[in-house]
């Protein structure tokens, strides 16, 4: 879009209505950019130029600006509303999840711009709360496919998803991303346009592709590409609604909330997980239910609702004790439920400033995860354990935990591991000045790992 000839009155009016300064808005933009893996130097002068119409935000900055204003306003604010996009150029969300999954996968393979510049939005977290599943289901069922889909087709999708999920845990989200998304676009999603001999097989097929879409989203999340991850999760949710509108759809609602909580953006998360529990309770096994409850606890802790968080933690523990049926593949992907509950209990207690409890839960999580099969989990857990030890002024033990984390992170293509290394450097600088044993060597290793 060409630079406007005069001041951007739409942008100016929105900023004035919200009541924030240019400097505050610039700070918000830099933080949102960092959430999406981009470092910006946006300052108040840049915002002033945008308002005056002398310059335009470049790259993804316009999306970050709209997201910053949305968070301040407590409602979605679009690029059209702030004068950065003409109404005729807006693209409505693709209502067909099969086509959307195909387009996302192809965009990944072809490095197409719309996915590359996608930004995480808090409005996107709430998507399932307003999704019209019945309208989509009617559209999908109205199709008459030509090729007949058999159980062998579905099994192959599940086998490929399982293989790349296992590799992801050992080598990071960057390993095999293009292969996964190409398979989603070229084979798995098109399969859903075929004919199915019965309803059970149709549901199994949609469920298998939903799990593959989740994996693609998870890989983007691990790489810090949060906008792309969110779009895959949304498509995974839509597909899961066709497979199992109770349990599987609830799990994908959890995935969207989990991502937002990881980014410390709890907006809509309590409502989203409560919606997931409403759908899932009575329709999922105890292990899966425990994973829903623990995400509920994290959502409550993130908004400072301590009593509610404590109740959700107890509900997760109670659900883990149930032995009422096999755990479905869509929730097994996160690993042993007991280990995940311990890990997320630790994160909940971190938000509640219970560092002793956090430490114990991280130690419990470590013994519940196979260190070879879940190498990345062990690496990140050791990093978090070091943080909880540092918060208790136990410097020597913190250095030892962080050192183990760095050893496990070697060879991984993962933005989450890089962020974990980056986060410990400021504390290591203090430890070096205090001559804490091992701090200088660990700081050297951290620099090399980031280089």
Kinemage of the C-alpha trace (Angstrom):
@kinemage 1
@onewidth
@group {chain A} dominant
@subgroup {mainchain}
@vectorlist {calphas} color= white
{ca unk a 1} P 0.000 0.000 0.000
{ca unk a 2} L 1.429 3.410 -0.941
{ca unk a 3} L 2.244 5.919 1.761
{ca unk a 4} L -0.772 8.088 2.634
{ca unk a 5} L -0.801 11.679 1.416
{ca unk a 6} L -1.868 13.093 4.748
{ca unk a 7} L -2.026 12.242 8.446
{ca unk a 8} L -3.416 8.823 9.394
{ca unk a 9} L -6.427 10.067 11.296
{ca unk a 10} L -7.754 6.559 11.909
{ca unk a 11} L -4.591 5.524 13.728
{ca unk a 12} L -4.450 8.793 15.643
{ca unk a 13} L -8.075 8.461 16.785
{ca unk a 14} L -7.618 4.874 17.999
{ca unk a 15} L -4.480 5.767 19.976
{ca unk a 16} L -6.222 8.783 21.534
{ca unk a 17} L -9.287 6.701 22.420
{ca unk a 18} L -7.125 4.100 24.146
{ca unk a 19} L -5.163 6.795 25.966
{ca unk a 20} L -1.624 5.442 25.703
{ca unk a 21} L 1.529 7.379 24.867
{ca unk a 22} L 3.588 6.817 21.740
{ca unk a 23} L 6.474 5.627 23.906
{ca unk a 24} L 4.285 3.042 25.659
{ca unk a 25} L 2.874 1.862 22.347
{ca unk a 26} L 6.374 1.491 20.883
{ca unk a 27} L 7.401 -0.615 23.883
{ca unk a 28} L 4.345 -2.858 23.393
{ca unk a 29} L 5.227 -3.307 19.710
{ca unk a 30} L 8.793 -4.338 20.545
{ca unk a 31} L 7.544 -6.899 23.072
{ca unk a 32} L 4.998 -8.412 20.650
{ca unk a 33} L 7.648 -8.584 17.931
{ca unk a 34} L 9.911 -10.482 20.344
{ca unk a 35} L 7.078 -12.945 21.025
{ca unk a 36} L 7.078 -13.649 17.294
{ca unk a 37} L 10.848 -14.114 17.037
{ca unk a 38} L 11.712 -10.644 15.700
{ca unk a 39} L 13.810 -7.912 17.296
{ca unk a 40} L 12.607 -4.381 16.477
{ca unk a 41} L 13.938 -0.969 17.465
{ca unk a 42} L 10.557 0.778 17.218
{ca unk a 43} L 10.454 4.021 19.226
{ca unk a 44} L 8.014 6.857 19.831
{ca unk a 45} L 9.360 8.772 16.818
{ca unk a 46} L 8.386 5.884 14.534
{ca unk a 47} L 4.832 5.913 15.924
{ca unk a 48} L 4.687 9.680 15.389
{ca unk a 49} L 5.738 9.238 11.746
{ca unk a 50} L 3.002 6.632 11.219
{ca unk a 51} L 0.365 8.959 12.689
{ca unk a 52} L 1.594 11.923 10.635
{ca unk a 53} L 1.526 9.777 7.494
{ca unk a 54} L 5.152 10.442 6.589
{ca unk a 55} L 6.039 6.746 6.911
{ca unk a 56} L 4.353 3.334 6.987
{ca unk a 57} L 5.125 0.354 9.229
{ca unk a 58} L 7.163 -2.165 7.256
{ca unk a 59} L 7.209 -5.986 7.319
{ca unk a 60} L 5.085 -7.374 10.144
{ca unk a 61} L 5.249 -4.169 12.200
{ca unk a 62} L 1.734 -3.140 11.170
{ca unk a 63} L 0.373 -6.401 12.577
{ca unk a 64} L 2.307 -5.883 15.801
{ca unk a 65} L 0.878 -2.369 16.025
{ca unk a 66} L -2.689 -3.634 15.575
{ca unk a 67} L -2.098 -6.354 18.167
{ca unk a 68} L -0.637 -3.863 20.659
{ca unk a 69} L -3.663 -1.612 20.266
{ca unk a 70} L -6.021 -4.602 20.544
{ca unk a 71} L -4.466 -5.626 23.863
{ca unk a 72} L -4.742 -2.089 25.204
{ca unk a 73} L -8.333 -1.695 24.004
{ca unk a 74} L -9.482 -5.147 25.096
{ca unk a 75} L -11.044 -5.794 21.680
{ca unk a 76} L -9.802 -6.731 18.190
{ca unk a 77} L -8.449 -3.773 16.212
{ca unk a 78} L -7.753 -4.500 12.559
{ca unk a 79} L -5.320 -3.000 10.062
{ca unk a 80} L -8.326 -1.558 8.238
{ca unk a 81} L -9.492 0.231 11.381
{ca unk a 82} L -6.143 1.970 11.832
{ca unk a 83} L -5.813 2.928 8.171
{ca unk a 84} L -3.052 0.507 7.201
{ca unk a 85} L -5.025 -1.680 4.812
{ca unk a 86} L -7.787 -0.945 2.333
{ca unk a 87} L -11.031 -2.853 3.066
{ca unk a 88} L -11.023 -4.489 -0.365
{ca unk a 89} L -7.663 -6.159 0.343
{ca unk a 90} L -8.792 -7.978 3.494
{ca unk a 91} L -9.037 -11.744 3.248
{ca unk a 92} L -11.733 -13.492 5.261
{ca unk a 93} L -10.728 -16.555 7.258
{ca unk a 94} L -10.992 -19.679 5.099
{ca unk a 95} L -14.148 -21.493 6.284
{ca unk a 96} L -13.081 -24.854 4.852
{ca unk a 97} L -10.525 -26.450 7.233
{ca unk a 98} L -9.439 -28.987 4.587
{ca unk a 99} L -8.582 -26.212 2.141
{ca unk a 100} L -7.034 -24.164 4.950
{ca unk a 101} L -4.761 -27.054 5.972
{ca unk a 102} L -3.712 -27.501 2.339
{ca unk a 103} L -2.993 -23.786 1.916
{ca unk a 104} L -1.019 -23.593 5.167
{ca unk a 105} L 1.113 -26.562 4.255
{ca unk a 106} L 1.823 -25.238 0.760
{ca unk a 107} L 2.631 -21.794 2.151
{ca unk a 108} L 5.204 -23.406 4.447
{ca unk a 109} L 6.803 -25.386 1.651
{ca unk a 110} L 6.873 -22.414 -0.718
{ca unk a 111} L 7.880 -19.919 1.997
{ca unk a 112} L 4.896 -17.773 1.043
{ca unk a 113} L 4.716 -14.355 2.642
{ca unk a 114} L 1.306 -14.448 4.293
{ca unk a 115} L 2.412 -17.240 6.613
{ca unk a 116} L 5.927 -15.874 7.084
{ca unk a 117} L 4.539 -12.562 8.363
{ca unk a 118} L 1.714 -14.068 10.440
{ca unk a 119} L 1.634 -12.755 13.999
{ca unk a 120} L 0.157 -14.329 17.116
{ca unk a 121} L -2.976 -12.500 18.264
{ca unk a 122} L -4.923 -12.640 21.501
{ca unk a 123} L -8.150 -12.488 19.476
{ca unk a 124} L -7.072 -15.683 17.726
{ca unk a 125} L -6.934 -17.505 21.062
{ca unk a 126} L -10.695 -17.105 21.433
{ca unk a 127} L -11.494 -18.465 17.955
{ca unk a 128} L -13.075 -21.745 19.208
{ca unk a 129} L -15.475 -19.814 21.448
{ca unk a 130} L -17.172 -18.337 18.377
{ca unk a 131} L -16.656 -21.100 15.828
{ca unk a 132} L -19.756 -22.342 13.983
{ca unk a 133} L -18.997 -26.044 13.730
{ca unk a 134} L -22.417 -26.986 12.398
{ca unk a 135} L -22.133 -24.717 9.360
{ca unk a 136} L -18.692 -26.123 8.509
{ca unk a 137} L -19.871 -29.701 9.023
{ca unk a 138} L -22.774 -29.166 6.622
{ca unk a 139} L -20.386 -27.798 4.009
{ca unk a 140} L -17.952 -30.691 4.354
{ca unk a 141} L -20.625 -33.387 4.285
{ca unk a 142} L -22.179 -31.902 1.161
{ca unk a 143} L -19.138 -33.015 -0.822
{ca unk a 144} L -19.100 -36.163 -2.917
{ca unk a 145} L -15.521 -37.318 -3.227
{ca unk a 146} L -14.210 -39.645 -5.918
{ca unk a 147} L -11.363 -41.633 -4.308
{ca unk a 148} L -12.230 -44.158 -1.626
{ca unk a 149} L -10.302 -43.745 1.645
{ca unk a 150} L -9.389 -46.879 3.614
{ca unk a 151} L -8.000 -47.537 7.062
{ca unk a 152} L -4.539 -48.075 5.553
{ca unk a 153} L -4.509 -44.425 4.417
{ca unk a 154} L -5.367 -43.240 7.909
{ca unk a 155} L -2.821 -45.515 9.560
{ca unk a 156} L -0.016 -44.146 7.384
{ca unk a 157} L -0.859 -40.581 8.420
{ca unk a 158} L -0.708 -41.631 12.074
{ca unk a 159} L 2.599 -43.466 11.578
{ca unk a 160} L 4.215 -40.471 9.900
{ca unk a 161} L 2.929 -38.139 12.619
{ca unk a 162} L 4.292 -40.430 15.347
{ca unk a 163} L 7.701 -40.716 13.661
{ca unk a 164} L 8.151 -36.963 13.248
{ca unk a 165} L 6.812 -36.282 16.753
{ca unk a 166} L 9.516 -38.562 18.164
{ca unk a 167} L 12.208 -36.854 16.072
{ca unk a 168} L 10.906 -33.448 17.140
{ca unk a 169} L 11.525 -34.251 20.812
{ca unk a 170} L 15.130 -35.200 20.157
{ca unk a 171} L 16.165 -32.700 17.477
{ca unk a 172} L 13.830 -29.725 17.867
{ca unk a 173} L 11.010 -28.166 15.874
{ca unk a 174} L 13.229 -27.229 12.937
{ca unk a 175} L 13.894 -30.865 12.076
{ca unk a 176} L 11.582 -32.077 9.306
{ca unk a 177} L 9.194 -29.115 9.319
{ca unk a 178} L 9.073 -28.807 5.528
{ca unk a 179} L 8.554 -32.565 5.156
{ca unk a 180} L 5.673 -32.554 7.623
{ca unk a 181} L 3.924 -29.584 6.040
{ca unk a 182} L 4.439 -30.906 2.504
{ca unk a 183} L 2.847 -34.207 3.493
{ca unk a 184} L -0.034 -32.343 5.133
{ca unk a 185} L -0.645 -30.276 1.996
{ca unk a 186} L -0.079 -32.904 -0.684
{ca unk a 187} L -1.429 -36.117 0.867
{ca unk a 188} L -3.076 -35.913 4.275
{ca unk a 189} L -5.469 -32.958 3.857
{ca unk a 190} L -6.534 -33.934 0.281
{ca unk a 191} L -7.426 -37.380 1.645
{ca unk a 192} L -10.288 -35.739 3.549
{ca unk a 193} L -11.970 -34.835 0.270
{ca unk a 194} L -12.427 -38.512 -0.570
{ca unk a 195} L -15.261 -40.978 0.108
{ca unk a 196} L -15.457 -42.919 3.355
{ca unk a 197} L -17.134 -46.327 3.714
{ca unk a 198} L -18.479 -45.447 7.164
{ca unk a 199} L -18.680 -42.636 9.706
{ca unk a 200} L -16.117 -44.174 12.052
{ca unk a 201} L -13.448 -44.131 9.349
{ca unk a 202} L -14.343 -40.567 8.386
{ca unk a 203} L -13.875 -39.449 11.993
{ca unk a 204} L -10.591 -41.352 12.259
{ca unk a 205} L -9.303 -39.656 9.094
{ca unk a 206} L -10.170 -36.161 10.293
{ca unk a 207} L -8.622 -36.966 13.663
{ca unk a 208} L -5.379 -38.178 12.102
{ca unk a 209} L -5.010 -35.044 9.971
{ca unk a 210} L -5.881 -32.854 12.971
{ca unk a 211} L -2.980 -34.466 14.856
{ca unk a 212} L -0.637 -33.792 11.939
{ca unk a 213} L -1.765 -30.136 11.851
{ca unk a 214} L -1.128 -29.936 15.596
{ca unk a 215} L 2.392 -31.279 15.055
{ca unk a 216} L 3.062 -28.619 12.398
{ca unk a 217} L 1.820 -25.959 14.817
{ca unk a 218} L 3.919 -27.356 17.649
{ca unk a 219} L 7.038 -27.294 15.461
{ca unk a 220} L 6.423 -23.640 14.588
{ca unk a 221} L 5.864 -22.892 18.293
{ca unk a 222} L 9.166 -24.517 19.153
{ca unk a 223} L 10.842 -22.314 16.528
{ca unk a 224} L 9.268 -19.151 17.943
{ca unk a 225} L 7.043 -18.660 14.879
{ca unk a 226} L 3.933 -18.076 16.933
{ca unk a 227} L 1.635 -16.629 14.281
{ca unk a 228} L 2.071 -19.657 12.052
{ca unk a 229} L 1.693 -21.989 15.042
{ca unk a 230} L -1.583 -20.370 16.020
{ca unk a 231} L -3.023 -20.806 12.533
{ca unk a 232} L -2.145 -24.504 12.455
{ca unk a 233} L -3.728 -24.935 15.897
{ca unk a 234} L -6.892 -23.221 14.700
{ca unk a 235} L -7.111 -25.494 11.663
{ca unk a 236} L -6.341 -28.483 13.889
{ca unk a 237} L -9.265 -27.450 16.099
{ca unk a 238} L -11.613 -27.222 13.107
{ca unk a 239} L -10.571 -30.675 11.887
{ca unk a 240} L -10.859 -32.121 15.396
{ca unk a 241} L -14.457 -30.912 15.573
{ca unk a 242} L -15.217 -33.222 12.637
{ca unk a 243} L -13.395 -36.133 14.290
{ca unk a 244} L -14.583 -35.783 17.868
{ca unk a 245} L -16.332 -32.534 18.887
{ca unk a 246} L -15.986 -33.544 22.541
{ca unk a 247} L -12.571 -34.884 23.491
{ca unk a 248} L -10.348 -34.060 20.514
{ca unk a 249} L -11.828 -30.587 20.016
{ca unk a 250} L -11.331 -29.921 23.749
{ca unk a 251} L -7.687 -30.933 23.399
{ca unk a 252} L -7.128 -28.461 20.563
{ca unk a 253} L -8.735 -25.708 22.645
{ca unk a 254} L -6.141 -26.573 25.265
{ca unk a 255} L -3.396 -26.256 22.634
{ca unk a 256} L -4.421 -22.693 21.801
{ca unk a 257} L -4.565 -21.777 25.481
{ca unk a 258} L -1.229 -23.482 26.178
{ca unk a 259} L 0.470 -21.399 23.491
{ca unk a 260} L -0.971 -18.156 24.836
{ca unk a 261} L 0.095 -19.012 28.393
{ca unk a 262} L 3.610 -19.787 27.176
{ca unk a 263} L 3.691 -16.272 25.712
{ca unk a 264} L 2.337 -14.831 28.983
{ca unk a 265} L -0.833 -13.657 27.245
{ca unk a 266} L -3.633 -15.136 29.388
{ca unk a 267} L -6.467 -13.249 27.661
{ca unk a 268} L -9.385 -15.643 26.962
{ca unk a 269} L -7.448 -18.614 28.388
{ca unk a 270} L -9.672 -19.221 31.417
{ca unk a 271} L -12.807 -19.114 29.235
{ca unk a 272} L -11.168 -21.296 26.605
{ca unk a 273} L -10.103 -24.041 29.014
{ca unk a 274} L -13.430 -23.914 30.825
{ca unk a 275} L -15.056 -24.460 27.439
{ca unk a 276} L -12.716 -27.383 26.815
{ca unk a 277} L -13.622 -28.951 30.163
{ca unk a 278} L -17.327 -28.474 29.493
{ca unk a 279} L -16.911 -30.391 26.241
{ca unk a 280} L -14.508 -33.027 27.485
{ca unk a 281} L -15.688 -34.043 30.955
{ca unk a 282} L -17.360 -37.414 30.761
{ca unk a 283} L -15.984 -37.997 27.267
{ca unk a 284} L -12.229 -38.333 27.921
{ca unk a 285} L -10.089 -40.631 30.054
{ca unk a 286} L -8.510 -39.565 33.342
{ca unk a 287} L -5.078 -38.856 31.859
{ca unk a 288} L -6.487 -36.492 29.231
{ca unk a 289} L -8.786 -34.867 31.761
{ca unk a 290} L -5.810 -34.238 34.055
{ca unk a 291} L -4.061 -32.391 31.227
{ca unk a 292} L -7.110 -30.167 30.751
{ca unk a 293} L -7.291 -29.407 34.470
{ca unk a 294} L -3.598 -28.546 34.728
{ca unk a 295} L -3.944 -26.048 31.868
{ca unk a 296} L -6.942 -24.632 33.720
{ca unk a 297} L -4.715 -24.190 36.778
{ca unk a 298} L -2.069 -22.370 34.729
{ca unk a 299} L -4.705 -20.060 33.250
{ca unk a 300} L -6.031 -19.165 36.693
{ca unk a 301} L -2.532 -18.599 38.089
{ca unk a 302} L -1.677 -16.351 35.148
{ca unk a 303} L -4.536 -13.994 36.052
{ca unk a 304} L -3.819 -14.138 39.800
{ca unk a 305} L -6.803 -16.310 40.782
{ca unk a 306} L -4.922 -18.327 43.420
{ca unk a 307} L -7.834 -20.240 45.074
{ca unk a 308} L -9.184 -21.306 41.675
{ca unk a 309} L -5.710 -22.351 40.561
{ca unk a 310} L -5.312 -24.490 43.689
{ca unk a 311} L -8.666 -26.212 43.047
{ca unk a 312} L -7.682 -26.955 39.461
{ca unk a 313} L -4.362 -28.439 40.634
{ca unk a 314} L -6.245 -30.804 42.944
{ca unk a 315} L -8.646 -31.725 40.136
{ca unk a 316} L -5.680 -32.643 37.934
{ca unk a 317} L -4.205 -34.869 40.644
{ca unk a 318} L -7.558 -36.599 41.190
{ca unk a 319} L -8.048 -37.221 37.467
{ca unk a 320} L -4.590 -38.798 37.192
{ca unk a 321} L -5.660 -41.473 39.681
{ca unk a 322} L -8.482 -42.673 37.422
{ca unk a 323} L -7.868 -45.799 35.351
{ca unk a 324} L -10.871 -45.697 33.055
{ca unk a 325} L -9.720 -46.459 29.557
{ca unk a 326} L -6.987 -45.949 26.989
{ca unk a 327} L -5.544 -42.489 26.436
{ca unk a 328} L -6.170 -41.293 22.860
{ca unk a 329} L -3.243 -40.598 20.551
{ca unk a 330} L -4.007 -36.877 20.346
{ca unk a 331} L -3.216 -36.377 24.034
{ca unk a 332} L -0.457 -38.999 24.255
{ca unk a 333} L 1.600 -36.754 21.978
{ca unk a 334} L 2.524 -34.588 24.979
{ca unk a 335} L 4.193 -37.548 26.695
{ca unk a 336} L 3.406 -39.249 30.021
{ca unk a 337} L 0.489 -37.406 31.586
{ca unk a 338} L 2.002 -37.572 35.079
{ca unk a 339} L 5.183 -35.905 33.832
{ca unk a 340} L 3.244 -33.193 32.007
{ca unk a 341} L 1.078 -32.518 35.058
{ca unk a 342} L 4.186 -32.204 37.255
{ca unk a 343} L 5.862 -29.882 34.749
{ca unk a 344} L 2.831 -27.623 34.417
{ca unk a 345} L 2.197 -27.692 38.158
{ca unk a 346} L 5.711 -26.256 38.464
{ca unk a 347} L 4.853 -23.476 36.008
{ca unk a 348} L 1.643 -22.761 37.905
{ca unk a 349} L 3.554 -22.510 41.196
{ca unk a 350} L 6.105 -20.233 39.516
{ca unk a 351} L 3.305 -17.791 38.697
{ca unk a 352} L 2.217 -18.064 42.339
{ca unk a 353} L 5.832 -17.350 43.502
{ca unk a 354} L 6.123 -20.727 45.289
{ca unk a 355} L 9.751 -21.456 44.364
{ca unk a 356} L 10.169 -24.382 46.767
{ca unk a 357} L 7.087 -26.083 45.369
{ca unk a 358} L 8.257 -25.288 41.847
{ca unk a 359} L 11.586 -26.985 42.488
{ca unk a 360} L 9.949 -30.146 43.807
{ca unk a 361} L 7.578 -30.394 40.856
{ca unk a 362} L 10.413 -29.967 38.349
{ca unk a 363} L 12.340 -32.757 40.087
{ca unk a 364} L 9.231 -34.962 39.994
{ca unk a 365} L 8.814 -34.237 36.275
{ca unk a 366} L 12.397 -35.260 35.521
{ca unk a 367} L 11.908 -38.765 36.923
{ca unk a 368} L 8.677 -39.258 34.950
{ca unk a 369} L 10.139 -38.528 31.493
{ca unk a 370} L 12.372 -40.903 29.552
{ca unk a 371} L 15.584 -38.824 29.151
{ca unk a 372} L 16.373 -40.283 25.723
{ca unk a 373} L 12.905 -40.184 24.217
{ca unk a 374} L 12.119 -36.734 25.652
{ca unk a 375} L 15.503 -35.047 25.476
{ca unk a 376} L 14.134 -31.539 24.869
{ca unk a 377} L 11.722 -31.832 27.796
{ca unk a 378} L 14.616 -32.770 30.068
{ca unk a 379} L 16.685 -29.862 28.745
{ca unk a 380} L 13.960 -27.274 29.343
{ca unk a 381} L 13.065 -28.771 32.721
{ca unk a 382} L 16.686 -28.559 33.897
{ca unk a 383} L 16.712 -24.919 32.749
{ca unk a 384} L 13.512 -24.190 34.693
{ca unk a 385} L 14.849 -26.077 37.711
{ca unk a 386} L 17.922 -23.837 37.638
{ca unk a 387} L 15.665 -20.773 37.636
{ca unk a 388} L 13.781 -22.004 40.707
{ca unk a 389} L 17.065 -22.724 42.516
{ca unk a 390} L 18.388 -19.279 41.622
{ca unk a 391} L 15.194 -17.739 43.034
{ca unk a 392} L 16.045 -19.491 46.328
{ca unk a 393} L 19.611 -18.063 46.298
{ca unk a 394} L 21.126 -21.527 45.734
{ca unk a 395} L 23.649 -20.399 43.143
{ca unk a 396} L 25.890 -23.486 43.012
{ca unk a 397} L 22.926 -25.801 42.413
{ca unk a 398} L 21.448 -23.427 39.820
{ca unk a 399} L 24.709 -23.452 37.850
{ca unk a 400} L 24.762 -27.260 37.935
{ca unk a 401} L 21.162 -27.498 36.656
{ca unk a 402} L 21.781 -24.982 33.884
{ca unk a 403} L 24.961 -26.775 32.874
{ca unk a 404} L 23.013 -30.010 32.427
{ca unk a 405} L 20.411 -28.121 30.371
{ca unk a 406} L 23.049 -26.778 27.978
{ca unk a 407} L 24.526 -30.227 27.525
{ca unk a 408} L 21.139 -31.645 26.550
{ca unk a 409} L 20.396 -28.735 24.188
{ca unk a 410} L 23.388 -29.401 21.959
{ca unk a 411} L 22.369 -30.094 18.357
{ca unk a 412} L 18.741 -28.971 18.728
{ca unk a 413} L 17.019 -26.588 16.310
{ca unk a 414} L 14.684 -24.966 18.819
{ca unk a 415} L 13.925 -21.352 19.624
{ca unk a 416} L 12.615 -22.368 23.045
{ca unk a 417} L 16.006 -23.757 24.020
{ca unk a 418} L 17.698 -20.592 22.742
{ca unk a 419} L 15.358 -18.436 24.810
{ca unk a 420} L 16.095 -20.573 27.871
{ca unk a 421} L 19.829 -20.014 27.360
{ca unk a 422} L 19.351 -16.284 26.805
{ca unk a 423} L 17.254 -15.900 29.963
{ca unk a 424} L 19.957 -17.239 32.282
{ca unk a 425} L 22.754 -14.944 31.061
{ca unk a 426} L 21.848 -11.942 33.233
{ca unk a 427} L 21.895 -14.083 36.392
{ca unk a 428} L 25.159 -15.678 35.275
{ca unk a 429} L 26.708 -12.207 34.988
{ca unk a 430} L 25.903 -11.605 38.648
{ca unk a 431} L 27.258 -15.011 39.592
{ca unk a 432} L 30.508 -14.274 37.740
{ca unk a 433} L 31.015 -11.078 39.713
{ca unk a 434} L 30.397 -13.039 42.900
{ca unk a 435} L 32.893 -15.709 41.789
{ca unk a 436} L 30.332 -18.526 41.950
{ca unk a 437} L 32.160 -21.733 40.934
{ca unk a 438} L 31.407 -22.756 37.352
{ca unk a 439} L 29.590 -19.535 36.431
{ca unk a 440} L 32.309 -18.215 34.119
{ca unk a 441} L 32.586 -21.506 32.235
{ca unk a 442} L 28.826 -21.786 31.908
{ca unk a 443} L 28.626 -18.202 30.594
{ca unk a 444} L 31.218 -19.106 27.945
{ca unk a 445} L 29.195 -22.164 26.904
{ca unk a 446} L 26.030 -20.073 26.725
{ca unk a 447} L 27.714 -17.547 24.423
{ca unk a 448} L 28.929 -20.304 22.133
{ca unk a 449} L 25.527 -21.976 22.052
{ca unk a 450} L 23.832 -18.712 21.026
{ca unk a 451} L 26.519 -17.955 18.444
